[in-house]
C-alpha cells in the first residue's frame, strides 16, 4: 500500500487535474502499467502467449499498448492514452509520457533482433505526439516537445523540438527554484501551445541569441576600455 500511495502521489504532483488518489486510480495509464507488471512477469518467466493475452486485454481497456518485454521503472506516468511502447524499450524512474507517443523500433542493420527500441532515462518528459525511434538514449531530465521525431541520442537535460528533433538553445537542464515539474516538454514559455511550437522555438532561440550578443558587446567594450587605459 505504501508503494501504491507513493505512486499515486507522484502522479498528482505532475497532474493538477485529480482531486484525490482514488480519482487517479481511474486513469488508463495507471491500469495499463498495472497490467503490464503482470504481463512482464509472465514474459520474463517464458510464458509468452499468456503475456500477450494480458497485453491485448490491457490494450482493449486502456488504448495503451505496452509490449510485455518492455522494462519500466518506478513512478511511470502515461497521461491519457494511445501510447505504443516496444519490446526492448527501457524506461527509468519518474518518466512522464503524454498521449499519442510512440517508443518505436528500427530494423537492425545486421538482421539480428536485439535492442531495437529507445531507452528513456530518469525524469525525462515525452510530449504529446512525439515519436522516439530506434535504440537511442534520451538522457536524464531531457524533454521532448510535442510532435517531435527523435532518432538520435538526447543529452541529459536537453529540450528537443522539430522534425527531425534538434536541441533548442534553451538551457533545459537547469532546475527551477524551487524545483517543480515542467509539463509537456515545453522549451520556454509556460503558456505554450503545441500548435505554435515552431514560433515558440524561434522565440526561444532569438532570446538566447540576444543574450549571447549582449555578452559579446559587453566583452568588446571591456577590451576596448582596457586598451584605452594602457594608452
PyMOL commands that set and color helices and strands:
alter all, ss='L'
color gray80, all
select helices_A, chain A and resi 2-14+21-24+28-44+48-62+183-185+194-230
alter helices_A, ss='H'
color red, helices_A
select strands_A, chain A and resi 64-66+71-72+77-78+83-85+90-91+96-97+102-104+119-120+125-126+131-133+137-138+143-144+149-150+159-161+166-167
alter strands_A, ss='S'
color yellow, strands_A
deselect
rebuild
show_as cartoon
